[in-house]
Amino acid sequence: MRGLSLLLVLVSLSVVFGACGSEDKGDIVAFCELAENGVGMQPAEGEEDLAQLDALEAAAPPDIREAVTTVANASREIDEIEDLHELFRRAFDLEEAVATARQQIRTYTQHHCL
């Protein structure tokens, strides 16, 4: 009985620590599909475009997520932006930041999406 209890504790710990160690890797297939369809390359014009930007951001792998967030935040209302760095960009160098981010997305897509 004691062995069974110890086994259950070990299994529980591995589940807890396994869940803690998992990293959000994004969804490269969904990201590529959206990026290759031009999502984020033009300013959002309505709710459908905003929803696609949200989907692109959610699917973005970590190494391109910051650029996608910059593009998405350019279309969001100012009160929806939580990151202070992004608020600064929005206020002072939005056009340059978005142009740079879009180029990063294009380059990433060319190298990672086939």
PEKA-V644476 format. One record per residue. N is the residue number from 0. RES is the residue in three letters. PHI is phi in radians with two decimals (none if undefined). NEAR is the number of other ideal C-beta (glycine too) atoms within 10 Angstrom. D_CENTER is the distance of its C-alpha to the mean C-alpha in Angstrom with 1 decimal. Layout:
<<N | RES | PHI | NEAR | D_CENTER> <N | RES | PHI | NEAR | D_CENTER>>
//
This chain:
<<0 | MET | none | 5 | 46.7> <1 | ARG | -1.14 | 6 | 45.6> <2 | GLY | -1.11 | 7 | 43.9> <3 | LEU | -1.14 | 8 | 42.0> <4 | SER | -1.09 | 9 | 40.8> <5 | LEU | -1.11 | 10 | 39.6> <6 | LEU | -1.09 | 10 | 37.8> <7 | LEU | -1.12 | 10 | 36.0> <8 | VAL | -1.12 | 10 | 35.0> <9 | LEU | -1.11 | 10 | 33.6> <10 | VAL | -1.12 | 10 | 31.7> <11 | SER | -1.07 | 10 | 30.2> <12 | LEU | -1.13 | 10 | 29.2> <13 | SER | -1.17 | 10 | 27.5> <14 | VAL | -1.17 | 10 | 25.5> <15 | VAL | -1.11 | 10 | 24.5> <16 | PHE | -1.24 | 10 | 23.7> <17 | GLY | -1.15 | 9 | 22.0> <18 | ALA | -1.20 | 8 | 19.6> <19 | CYS | -1.20 | 7 | 19.1> <20 | GLY | -1.48 | 7 | 18.4> <21 | SER | -1.28 | 8 | 15.8> <22 | GLU | -1.92 | 6 | 12.4> <23 | ASP | -1.24 | 10 | 9.1> <24 | LYS | -1.71 | 9 | 9.1> <25 | GLY | 1.30 | 18 | 6.8> <26 | ASP | -2.31 | 15 | 9.2> <27 | ILE | -1.04 | 14 | 10.5> <28 | VAL | -1.15 | 10 | 13.1> <29 | ALA | -1.14 | 14 | 11.3> <30 | PHE | -1.02 | 26 | 9.0> <31 | CYS | -1.06 | 17 | 12.4> <32 | GLU | -1.06 | 15 | 14.3> <33 | LEU | -1.17 | 23 | 12.4> <34 | ALA | -1.11 | 23 | 12.3> <35 | GLU | -1.19 | 11 | 15.9> <36 | ASN | -1.54 | 11 | 16.9> <37 | GLY | 1.53 | 9 | 16.1> <38 | VAL | -1.08 | 24 | 13.3> <39 | GLY | 1.58 | 27 | 12.4> <40 | MET | -1.52 | 11 | 15.5> <41 | GLN | -2.27 | 11 | 17.7> <42 | PRO | -1.04 | 10 | 17.7> <43 | ALA | -1.20 | 19 | 17.0> <44 | GLU | -2.22 | 9 | 20.3> <45 | GLY | 2.12 | 7 | 20.3> <46 | GLU | -1.12 | 8 | 18.6> <47 | GLU | -1.13 | 9 | 17.8> <48 | ASP | -1.10 | 15 | 15.9> <49 | LEU | -1.12 | 16 | 13.9> <50 | ALA | -1.12 | 12 | 13.2> <51 | GLN | -1.18 | 17 | 12.1> <52 | LEU | -1.11 | 22 | 9.7> <53 | ASP | -1.06 | 15 | 8.3> <54 | ALA | -1.15 | 17 | 8.3> <55 | LEU | -1.09 | 24 | 6.7> <56 | GLU | -1.14 | 20 | 3.6> <57 | ALA | -1.14 | 16 | 4.3> <58 | ALA | -1.52 | 20 | 5.6> <59 | ALA | -1.08 | 27 | 4.0> <60 | PRO | -1.11 | 16 | 6.2> <61 | PRO | -0.95 | 10 | 6.6> <62 | ASP | -1.33 | 12 | 9.0> <63 | ILE | -2.21 | 21 | 7.4> <64 | ARG | -1.06 | 18 | 4.2> <65 | GLU | -1.07 | 14 | 7.1> <66 | ALA | -1.13 | 22 | 8.7> <67 | VAL | -1.14 | 27 | 6.4> <68 | THR | -1.09 | 20 | 6.5> <69 | THR | -1.05 | 25 | 10.1> <70 | VAL | -1.12 | 26 | 10.8> <71 | ALA | -1.12 | 27 | 9.7> <72 | ASN | -1.14 | 24 | 11.6> <73 | ALA | -1.11 | 21 | 14.5> <74 | SER | -1.77 | 17 | 15.1> <75 | ARG | -1.48 | 16 | 14.8> <76 | GLU | -1.19 | 8 | 18.0> <77 | ILE | -1.01 | 9 | 18.6> <78 | ASP | -1.36 | 6 | 19.1> <79 | GLU | -1.60 | 10 | 15.6> <80 | ILE | -1.62 | 17 | 14.1> <81 | GLU | -1.64 | 8 | 14.3> <82 | ASP | -1.34 | 13 | 13.7> <83 | LEU | -1.11 | 8 | 17.1> <84 | HIS | -1.07 | 12 | 16.0> <85 | GLU | -1.18 | 19 | 14.1> <86 | LEU | -1.11 | 13 | 17.3> <87 | PHE | -1.06 | 12 | 19.4> <88 | ARG | -1.01 | 20 | 17.7> <89 | ARG | -1.06 | 18 | 18.1> <90 | ALA | -1.40 | 9 | 21.7> <91 | PHE | -2.06 | 9 | 22.9> <92 | ASP | -2.36 | 12 | 21.1> <93 | LEU | -1.03 | 15 | 18.8> <94 | GLU | -1.06 | 9 | 20.2> <95 | GLU | -1.16 | 10 | 20.1> <96 | ALA | -1.10 | 20 | 16.6> <97 | VAL | -1.19 | 21 | 15.3> <98 | ALA | -1.08 | 13 | 17.7> <99 | THR | -1.11 | 14 | 16.6> <100 | ALA | -1.11 | 22 | 12.8> <101 | ARG | -1.11 | 18 | 13.9> <102 | GLN | -1.15 | 11 | 16.2> <103 | GLN | -1.08 | 17 | 13.7> <104 | ILE | -1.13 | 22 | 11.7> <105 | ARG | -1.02 | 14 | 15.2> <106 | THR | -1.10 | 12 | 16.3> <107 | TYR | -1.05 | 19 | 13.4> <108 | THR | -1.09 | 16 | 14.1> <109 | GLN | -1.10 | 10 | 17.8> <110 | HIS | -1.58 | 8 | 17.6> <111 | HIS | -2.04 | 14 | 15.4> <112 | CYS | -1.99 | 14 | 15.9> <113 | LEU | -2.14 | 7 | 19.5>>
//
